[in-house]
Amino acid sequence: MTPELSRPFSLDHLGDGTRITVQSNADERAALAQRMGIPHIHNLACTFHLRRMGGPVIQATGTLHAQVTQNCVISLEPFDTTITEDFRVRFVPAGTESEDLDIEADDEIPYTGNLLDLGEATAEQLALALDPFPRKPGAELPAESDGEGNAFAALARLRQQG
């Protein structure tokens, strides 16, 4: 399967402090929106600063910028939001990923051969940055009822009758 956003980068071109920006096109954004279950991605760009950490490990720091449409978990209405997220990850050869469960440790992205896929790394950073429970500004949960209409009140009435 080909990723929706693929930007292979050869490690042969890696110098000290290499900076690369991945900019997505409309077709890639549409495919990524479908993959992520959101209505629309209006803009998606990610800047990577790559440097060798020793051996085959590459550290990447960067910033993700995106404008997306998500559906509110309360009203179900679509709304637009802007995401700006700084990140730090490590690219490691496939099969050498750490077993470290420390949540503070850098995420590891496996790569094969001599290529990093900065497009797929961009997609993964977007997936991590999306709010899993998006709430449209101003959306409110319905006010609590007087207790007569909720399920627990109905169970209490049945219990009292029985």
N, CA and C of each residue as an Amber inpcrd file, in Angstrom:
protein
   486
   0.8350000  -1.1810000   0.0000000   0.0000000   0.0000000   0.0000000
   0.8790000   1.2430000   0.0000000   0.6010000   2.1480000  -0.8810000
   1.3330000   3.4130000  -0.9590000   0.6860000   4.4130000  -0.0210000
   1.4850000   5.0760000   0.8100000   0.8880000   6.0780000   1.6960000
   0.2630000   7.2200000   0.8930000  -0.7290000   7.8490000   1.4920000
  -1.4290000   8.9590000   0.8260000  -0.4970000  10.1440000   0.5700000
   0.4870000  10.3030000   1.4220000   1.4420000  11.4080000   1.3190000
   2.8310000  10.8070000   1.4430000   3.5370000  10.6830000   0.3330000
   4.8550000  10.0600000   0.3510000   5.9070000  11.0560000  -0.1300000
   6.9340000  11.2440000   0.6870000   8.0580000  12.1020000   0.3250000
   9.3490000  11.3890000   0.7310000   9.8200000  10.4720000  -0.1300000
  11.0600000   9.7700000   0.2050000  12.2380000  10.7440000   0.2510000
  13.0740000  10.5760000   1.2590000  14.2840000  11.3940000   1.4050000
  15.4610000  10.4460000   1.5640000  16.4310000  10.5650000   0.6750000
  17.6050000   9.7050000   0.7210000  18.5840000  10.2100000   1.7720000
  19.0470000   9.2890000   2.5900000  20.0280000   9.6550000   3.6080000
  21.3500000  10.0840000   2.9840000  21.5530000   9.8060000   1.6900000
  22.7490000  10.2800000   0.9910000  22.7910000  11.8070000   0.9470000
  21.6230000  12.4570000   1.0650000  21.5460000  13.9130000   1.0010000
  21.5490000  14.5690000   2.3820000  21.7410000  13.7680000   3.4150000
  21.6850000  14.2890000   4.7740000  23.0110000  14.9380000   5.1410000
  22.9660000  16.2190000   5.3680000  24.1320000  16.9430000   5.8600000
  23.9040000  17.2830000   7.3160000  24.7250000  18.1450000   7.8540000
  24.5270000  18.5990000   9.2300000  23.3850000  19.5910000   9.2610000
  22.3630000  19.2880000  10.0330000  21.2480000  20.2090000  10.1820000
  20.4080000  20.4020000   8.9350000  20.1630000  19.3500000   8.1950000
  19.3490000  19.4320000   6.9790000  17.9150000  19.8200000   7.3280000
  17.3700000  20.7830000   6.5790000  15.9940000  21.2480000   6.7920000
  15.1890000  20.9580000   5.5230000  14.0190000  20.3110000   5.7320000
  13.1500000  19.9440000   4.6090000  11.7070000  20.2630000   5.0000000
  10.9660000  20.8340000   4.0560000   9.5490000  21.1020000   4.2890000
   8.7220000  20.2280000   3.3640000   7.7510000  19.5310000   3.9420000
   6.8060000  18.7230000   3.1850000   5.5270000  19.5410000   3.0560000
   5.1400000  19.8220000   1.8230000   3.9020000  20.5600000   1.5450000
   2.9830000  19.6090000   0.7860000   1.7460000  19.4560000   1.2380000
   0.8160000  18.5200000   0.6120000   0.0020000  19.1990000  -0.4730000
  -0.4680000  18.3830000  -1.4270000  -1.3610000  18.9160000  -2.4620000
  -2.8020000  18.4990000  -2.1460000  -3.7370000  18.9980000  -2.9470000
  -5.1680000  18.7770000  -2.6770000  -5.5410000  17.2900000  -2.6790000
  -5.0210000  16.5100000  -3.6200000  -5.3550000  15.0800000  -3.6770000
  -4.8240000  14.3400000  -2.4480000  -3.5990000  14.6740000  -2.0430000
  -3.0230000  14.0340000  -0.8540000  -3.8290000  14.3880000   0.3930000
  -4.2310000  15.6490000   0.5160000  -5.0210000  16.0610000   1.6750000
  -6.3770000  15.3690000   1.7010000  -7.0010000  15.2140000   0.5480000
  -8.3000000  14.5240000   0.4940000  -8.1520000  13.0700000   0.9310000
  -7.1150000  12.3980000   0.4730000  -6.8820000  11.0030000   0.8500000
  -6.5640000  10.8790000   2.3430000  -5.7680000  11.8100000   2.8700000
  -5.4500000  11.7860000   4.2960000  -6.6790000  12.0670000   5.1490000
  -7.5360000  12.9880000   4.7080000  -8.7620000  13.2800000   5.4560000
  -9.6230000  12.0300000   5.5550000  -9.7180000  11.2920000   4.4630000
 -10.4980000  10.0490000   4.4750000  -9.8700000   9.0460000   5.4420000
  -8.5610000   8.8830000   5.3810000  -7.8580000   7.9540000   6.2700000
  -8.0720000   8.3140000   7.7340000  -8.0990000   9.6080000   8.0360000
  -8.1980000  10.0550000   9.4270000  -9.6290000  10.2830000   9.8910000
 -10.5840000  10.0760000   8.9850000 -11.9810000  10.1790000   9.3570000
 -12.4390000  11.5910000   9.6810000 -11.8610000  12.5720000   8.9950000
 -12.2830000  13.9570000   9.1850000 -12.7950000  14.4950000   7.8560000
 -13.6710000  15.5110000   7.8940000 -14.2690000  15.9990000   6.6470000
 -13.2880000  16.6030000   5.6510000 -12.2810000  17.3530000   6.1460000
 -11.4330000  18.0590000   5.1780000 -10.1190000  18.4920000   5.8200000
  -9.0660000  18.4510000   5.0310000  -7.7840000  19.0630000   5.3990000
  -7.5530000  20.1700000   4.3820000  -7.5810000  21.4020000   4.8490000
  -7.4400000  22.5570000   3.9550000  -5.9880000  22.8420000   3.6110000
  -5.1020000  22.6310000   4.5850000  -3.6910000  22.9240000   4.3950000
  -2.8970000  22.0130000   5.3210000  -1.7710000  21.5330000   4.8290000
  -0.9040000  20.6780000   5.6390000   0.5310000  20.8660000   5.1880000
   1.3660000  21.2900000   6.1120000   2.7970000  21.4440000   5.8390000
   3.5580000  21.0520000   7.0960000   4.7340000  20.4930000   6.8950000
   5.5430000  20.0530000   8.0280000   7.0110000  20.3080000   7.7000000
   7.6980000  20.9750000   8.6170000   9.1230000  21.2470000   8.4420000
   9.9130000  20.3210000   9.3610000  10.8980000  19.6610000   8.7960000
  11.7690000  18.7450000   9.5250000  13.1880000  19.3090000   9.5560000
  13.8320000  19.2310000  10.7190000  15.2590000  19.4990000  10.8620000
  15.8820000  18.1510000  11.2030000  16.6850000  17.6200000  10.2860000
  17.2370000  16.2740000  10.4350000  18.7180000  16.3390000  10.7800000
  19.1430000  15.4580000  11.7040000  20.5780000  15.3310000  11.9910000
  20.8670000  13.9210000  12.4800000  22.0520000  13.4580000  12.1710000
  22.4760000  12.1200000  12.6050000  22.7460000  12.1240000  14.1050000
  22.3060000  11.0590000  14.7590000  22.5310000  10.8960000  16.1950000
  23.6810000   9.9230000  16.4550000  24.2280000   9.3830000  15.4360000
  25.2550000   8.3580000  15.5710000  24.7600000   7.0940000  14.9130000
  25.5490000   6.5340000  14.0570000  25.1370000   5.3440000  13.3330000
  23.9460000   5.6460000  12.4390000  23.0150000   4.7220000  12.3850000
  21.8870000   4.9010000  11.4690000  20.7000000   5.6750000  12.0660000
  20.8160000   6.1690000  13.3120000  19.7010000   6.8650000  13.9610000
  19.7030000   8.3380000  13.5470000  18.5350000   8.8040000  13.1140000
  18.3690000  10.1880000  12.6690000  17.3520000  10.8580000  13.5910000
  17.7310000  11.9910000  14.1580000  16.7760000  12.7490000  14.9650000
  16.1180000  13.8080000  14.0960000  14.8160000  13.9450000  14.2660000
  14.0610000  14.9660000  13.5370000  13.3000000  15.8120000  14.5430000
  13.4980000  17.1050000  14.4620000  12.6540000  18.0390000  15.1980000
  11.9210000  18.8390000  14.1400000  10.7770000  19.3530000  14.4940000
  10.0510000  20.1040000  13.4870000   8.7630000  20.6890000  13.9970000
   8.0480000  21.2700000  13.0470000   6.7640000  21.8960000  13.3330000
   5.7760000  21.5130000  12.2450000   4.6070000  21.0990000  12.6890000
   3.4990000  20.7580000  11.8040000   2.5100000  21.9120000  11.8260000
   2.0570000  22.3330000  10.6510000   1.0050000  23.3450000  10.5230000
  -0.1060000  22.7350000   9.6820000  -1.3460000  22.8130000  10.1770000
  -2.4840000  22.2720000   9.4300000  -3.7310000  23.0910000   9.7260000
  -4.5880000  23.1650000   8.7340000  -5.9350000  23.7050000   8.9010000
  -6.8690000  22.5920000   8.4670000  -7.7240000  22.1740000   9.3980000
  -8.5960000  21.0300000   9.1500000 -10.0310000  21.3440000   9.5480000
 -10.9500000  20.5670000   8.9870000 -12.3420000  20.5790000   9.4250000
 -12.5770000  19.2910000  10.1850000 -13.1330000  19.4140000  11.4020000
 -13.4860000  18.2520000  12.2030000 -14.9640000  18.3600000  12.5750000
 -15.5420000  17.2550000  13.0080000 -16.9290000  17.2570000  13.4690000
 -16.9420000  17.3380000  14.9860000 -17.7520000  18.2430000  15.5100000
 -17.8870000  18.4420000  16.9440000 -18.5200000  17.2000000  17.5810000
 -17.9410000  16.7480000  18.6930000 -18.4760000  15.5680000  19.3680000
 -19.7790000  15.8560000  20.1000000 -20.1020000  17.1210000  20.2880000
 -21.3410000  17.4790000  20.9830000 -22.4600000  17.7420000  19.9910000
 -22.2160000  18.6530000  19.0400000 -23.2770000  19.0600000  18.1100000
 -23.2460000  18.3040000  16.7890000 -22.1430000  17.6040000  16.5300000
 -21.8950000  16.8960000  15.2710000 -21.7130000  17.8570000  14.0880000
 -21.6510000  19.1460000  14.3490000 -21.4480000  20.1390000  13.2920000
 -19.9770000  20.1870000  12.9030000 -19.6930000  20.3750000  11.6130000
 -18.3080000  20.5520000  11.2060000 -17.8200000  21.9520000  11.6120000
 -16.5410000  22.0270000  11.9480000 -15.9310000  23.3220000  12.2550000
 -14.4580000  23.2710000  11.8780000 -13.9090000  24.4270000  11.5660000
 -12.5070000  24.5240000  11.1610000 -11.6320000  24.8220000  12.3690000
 -10.4470000  24.2600000  12.3500000  -9.4820000  24.5030000  13.4160000
  -8.0770000  24.5290000  12.8270000  -7.2020000  25.2540000  13.4860000
  -5.8040000  25.3450000  13.0770000  -4.9480000  24.5800000  14.0720000
  -4.0240000  23.8080000  13.5530000  -3.1240000  23.0110000  14.3890000
  -1.6970000  23.4750000  14.1150000  -0.9810000  23.7910000  15.1660000
   0.4580000  24.0540000  15.0900000   1.0860000  23.2280000  16.2000000
   1.9350000  22.3100000  15.8250000   2.4660000  21.3430000  16.7840000
   3.9660000  21.1650000  16.5570000   4.7660000  21.3820000  17.6090000
   6.1920000  21.0790000  17.5640000   6.3700000  19.6210000  17.9690000
   7.3680000  18.9640000  17.3860000   7.5790000  17.5530000  17.6940000
   9.0580000  17.2050000  17.6140000   9.3770000  16.0330000  18.1580000
  10.7200000  15.4620000  18.0380000  10.5590000  13.9510000  17.9370000
  11.1340000  13.3620000  16.9100000  11.0780000  11.9190000  16.7000000
  12.4630000  11.4210000  16.2920000  12.6180000  10.1030000  16.3300000
  13.8510000   9.4850000  15.8610000  13.5080000   8.4810000  14.7770000
  14.2140000   8.5470000  13.6690000  14.1090000   7.5370000  12.6250000
  15.1570000   6.4780000  12.9330000  14.7120000   5.2160000  12.9830000
  15.6120000   4.1040000  13.2880000  15.4010000   3.0070000  12.2570000
  16.4590000   2.2360000  11.9480000  16.2770000   1.1350000  11.0040000
  15.1940000   0.1760000  11.4930000  14.3630000  -0.2890000  10.5740000
  13.2820000  -1.2210000  10.9060000  13.8620000  -2.4350000  11.6250000
  13.2070000  -2.8420000  12.7030000  13.6460000  -3.9850000  13.4810000
  14.5360000  -3.6060000  14.6510000  14.9350000  -2.3360000  14.7330000
  15.7960000  -1.9120000  15.8480000  15.0690000  -0.9790000  16.8080000
  13.7390000  -0.9380000  16.6930000  12.9740000  -0.0480000  17.5630000
  13.1930000  -0.4320000  19.0270000  13.1920000   0.5500000  19.8740000
  13.4000000   0.3580000  21.3060000  12.1790000  -0.3020000  21.9300000
  12.4230000  -1.0620000  22.9780000  11.3340000  -1.6570000  23.7540000
  10.9670000  -0.7480000  24.9250000  11.5820000   0.4350000  24.9810000
  11.3710000   1.3890000  26.0740000   9.9200000   1.8550000  26.0970000
   9.2600000   1.7220000  27.2210000   7.8660000   2.1310000  27.3640000
   7.7330000   3.5100000  27.9980000   8.8400000   4.2260000  28.1330000
   8.8300000   5.5570000  28.7280000   8.0480000   6.5090000  27.8230000
   6.9600000   7.0850000  28.3480000   6.1320000   7.9710000  27.5260000
   6.8340000   9.2830000  27.2210000   7.9040000   9.5820000  27.9460000
   8.6750000  10.8070000  27.6850000   9.7230000  10.6010000  26.5860000
   9.9890000   9.3550000  26.2240000  10.9930000   9.0720000  25.1940000
  10.4760000   9.5200000  23.8340000  11.4130000   9.8690000  22.9600000
  11.0390000  10.2570000  21.5970000  10.3650000   9.0910000  20.8910000
   9.3260000   9.4050000  20.1050000   8.7150000   8.3790000  19.2650000
   9.7480000   7.9320000  18.2320000   9.6620000   6.6690000  17.8530000
  10.5700000   6.1240000  16.8490000   9.7800000   5.7580000  15.6030000
  10.3340000   6.1220000  14.4750000   9.7290000   5.8020000  13.1900000
  10.7140000   4.9110000  12.4340000  10.3280000   3.6730000  12.1500000
  11.2520000   2.7760000  11.4480000  11.3760000   3.1460000   9.9650000
  12.5660000   2.8980000   9.4210000  12.7760000   3.0840000   7.9850000
  13.5630000   1.8970000   7.4520000  13.4390000   1.6610000   6.1600000
  14.1780000   0.5730000   5.5240000  15.1070000   1.1440000   4.4660000
  16.1960000   0.4450000   4.2690000  17.1530000   0.8770000   3.2550000
  17.7840000   2.2030000   3.6360000  17.8230000   3.0900000   2.6500000
  18.4830000   4.3790000   2.8140000  17.4930000   5.5340000   2.6920000
  16.1870000   5.2180000   2.8510000  15.1600000   6.2360000   2.6310000
  14.2850000   6.4600000   3.8620000  14.0630000   7.7310000   4.1710000
  13.0660000   8.1220000   5.1610000  11.8460000   8.5840000   4.3860000
  10.6440000   8.2280000   4.8250000   9.4400000   8.7550000   4.1790000
   8.9070000   9.8950000   5.0400000   9.3110000  11.1100000   4.6810000
   8.9110000  12.2840000   5.4490000   7.4320000  12.6170000   5.2460000
   6.8440000  12.1450000   4.1650000   5.4110000  12.3350000   3.9490000
   4.5970000  11.5190000   4.9320000   4.9420000  10.2660000   5.0910000
   4.2350000   9.4200000   6.0560000   4.4940000   9.9160000   7.4760000
   5.6970000  10.3920000   7.7510000   5.9840000  10.9670000   9.0680000
   5.1080000  12.2010000   9.3170000   4.8670000  12.9900000   8.2800000
   3.9680000  14.1460000   8.3870000   2.5570000  13.6810000   8.7180000
   2.0870000  12.6630000   8.0230000   0.7460000  12.1250000   8.2680000
   0.6270000  11.6150000   9.7010000   1.6550000  10.9340000  10.1920000
   1.6230000  10.4140000  11.5550000   1.5940000  11.5510000  12.5800000
   2.3470000  12.6120000  12.3210000   2.3360000  13.7530000  13.2410000
   0.9690000  14.4280000  13.2530000   0.3280000  14.5170000  12.0870000
  -1.0160000  15.0820000  12.0410000  -1.9870000  14.2190000  12.8400000
  -1.9100000  12.9100000  12.6620000  -2.8060000  12.0040000  13.3940000
  -2.6410000  12.1730000  14.9050000  -1.4090000  12.3460000  15.3550000
  -1.1620000  12.5350000  16.7840000  -1.6510000  13.8920000  17.2780000
  -1.6320000  14.8960000  16.4090000  -2.0040000  16.2520000  16.8060000
  -3.5140000  16.4940000  16.7880000  -4.2600000  15.6770000  16.0440000
  -5.7080000  15.8730000  15.9740000  -6.3550000  15.6080000  17.3290000
  -7.2710000  16.4700000  17.7180000  -8.0160000  16.2810000  18.9560000
  -8.9440000  15.0770000  18.7770000  -8.8210000  14.0500000  19.6220000
  -9.6840000  12.8790000  19.4560000 -11.1490000  13.1600000  19.8230000
 -11.3950000  14.2320000  20.5580000 -12.7490000  14.6260000  20.9480000
 -12.9410000  16.1080000  20.6190000 -12.9850000  16.4330000  19.3350000
 -13.0450000  17.8560000  18.9560000 -14.3570000  18.5050000  19.3730000
 -14.2410000  19.6930000  19.8860000 -15.4140000  20.4340000  20.3600000
 -15.4270000  21.8020000  19.6890000 -16.5060000  22.0700000  18.9720000
 -16.6800000  23.3590000  18.3080000 -16.7250000  24.4550000  19.3800000
 -16.0320000  25.5680000  19.1520000 -16.0890000  26.6440000  20.1430000
 -17.5380000  27.0380000  20.4300000 -17.8640000  27.1220000  21.7030000
 -19.2120000  27.4900000  22.1200000 -20.1720000  26.3230000  22.2670000
 -19.7740000  25.1260000  21.8300000 -20.6620000  23.9580000  21.9480000
 -20.7800000  23.5660000  23.4120000 -21.9880000  23.3690000  23.8530000
 -22.2610000  23.0390000  25.2490000 -22.9990000  21.7100000  25.3290000
 -22.7200000  20.9640000  26.3640000 -23.4990000  19.7670000  26.6290000
 -24.9060000  20.1970000  27.0270000 -25.9140000  19.4130000  26.6950000
 -27.2710000  19.7780000  27.0990000 -27.3700000  19.8950000  28.6170000
 -28.1740000  20.8240000  29.0830000 -28.3630000  21.0010000  30.5200000
 -29.0030000  19.7540000  31.0960000 -28.6550000  19.4710000  32.3400000
 -29.2410000  18.2950000  32.9940000 -30.7320000  18.5160000  33.1840000
 -31.4770000  17.4510000  33.0320000 -32.9170000  17.5420000  33.2350000
 -33.2210000  17.4910000  34.7230000 -34.4690000  17.5630000  35.0660000
 -34.8730000  17.5450000  36.4690000 -34.7340000  16.1520000  37.0900000
 -34.2180000  15.2090000  36.3110000 -34.0240000  13.8620000  36.8350000
 -35.1300000  12.9140000  36.4500000 -36.2440000  13.4170000  35.9600000
 -37.3770000  12.5620000  35.6180000 -37.1600000  11.8360000  34.2970000
 -36.3360000  12.4400000  33.3960000 -36.2280000  11.8660000  32.0650000
 -34.9850000  11.0350000  31.8440000 -34.0980000  10.9640000  32.8160000
 -32.8820000  10.2050000  32.5400000 -33.0630000   8.7280000  32.8930000
 -32.1670000   7.9210000  32.3970000 -32.2850000   6.4680000  32.5510000
 -32.2100000   6.0340000  34.0100000 -31.3630000   6.7030000  34.8060000
 -31.2310000   6.3090000  36.2030000 -32.5040000   6.6190000  36.9930000
 -33.1580000   7.7390000  36.6640000 -34.4160000   8.0670000  37.3430000
 -35.4830000   7.0380000  36.9750000 -35.5060000   6.6060000  35.7260000
 -36.4760000   5.5990000  35.3070000 -36.2310000   4.2740000  36.0370000
 -34.9750000   3.9010000  36.1940000 -34.6540000   2.6730000  36.9390000
 -35.0760000   2.8100000  38.4030000 -34.8550000   3.9700000  38.9800000
 -35.2430000   4.1810000  40.3810000 -36.7560000   4.0560000  40.5460000
 -37.5280000   4.6060000  39.5900000 -38.9910000   4.4910000  39.6610000
 -39.4260000   3.0290000  39.5620000 -38.8000000   2.2650000  38.6550000
 -39.1420000   0.8470000  38.5170000 -38.8190000   0.0960000  39.8080000
 -37.7240000   0.4400000  40.4050000 -37.3220000  -0.2400000  41.6280000
 -38.3080000   0.0320000  42.7510000 -38.7830000   1.2840000  42.8030000
 -39.7430000   1.6430000  43.8460000 -41.0830000   0.9510000  43.6350000
 -41.4550000   0.7190000  42.3520000 -42.7260000   0.0780000  42.0540000
 -42.6850000  -1.4150000  42.3530000 -41.5190000  -1.9900000  42.2170000
 -41.4210000  -3.4340000  42.3260000 -41.1990000  -3.8730000  43.6980000
